[in-house]
């Protein structure tokens, strides 16, 4: 699952850079900066990602996009150092939502087996292949050592993932606008409760059809 998610995220970044470079050449409306996504993390930090003319940061290029495979929508954003094994920062976030066909709110909890509603936050914390912390909406557990020294695991609910699409277009290049609130979980190596990260945001993006 991790390897598939990593490859998918990497390809989304590559495709987005190519597509948006071509679109920038064709688009002469002079207001490309309106297409952006702003995300706020649990730490209180807010970061803005531009779909066109993305900004550089100490964590790499800050890019975002909205992709459709049929009616399945993926909103992706991140800082591209994530894909560089020599770096110790950068991140990638993908929100996959099935059956997006109209302007309305979409909600779900755990990831389905076919991953059509997967939410993933990959945070690079050190260099090398193993230097990525994985958060997702697959499961959430409370873990603790009992009086006999045994690790006890209690399943907790995965909180709702909510994506409110307030403007919808079915056309390639049409505008998709709205907000999101996601909760993802990281399985810690020690016998400790899963680490939770809540990420909220707003977006106004051009749709790219695959």
LINQUIBEL-V64604 format. One record per helix or strand of 3 or more residues. SS is the DSSP state (hx for helix, st for strand). FROM is the first residue (numbers start at 1). LEN is the number of residues. Records with the same first field share a line. If there is no record, write none. Layout:
SS->FROM-LEN ; FROM-LEN
This chain:
hx->2-25 ; 32-3 ; 80-4
st->36-5 ; 46-5 ; 62-8 ; 72-8 ; 91-7 ; 105-4 ; 119-6 ; 132-5 ; 141-5 ; 151-5 ; 161-7 ; 175-12 ; 195-15
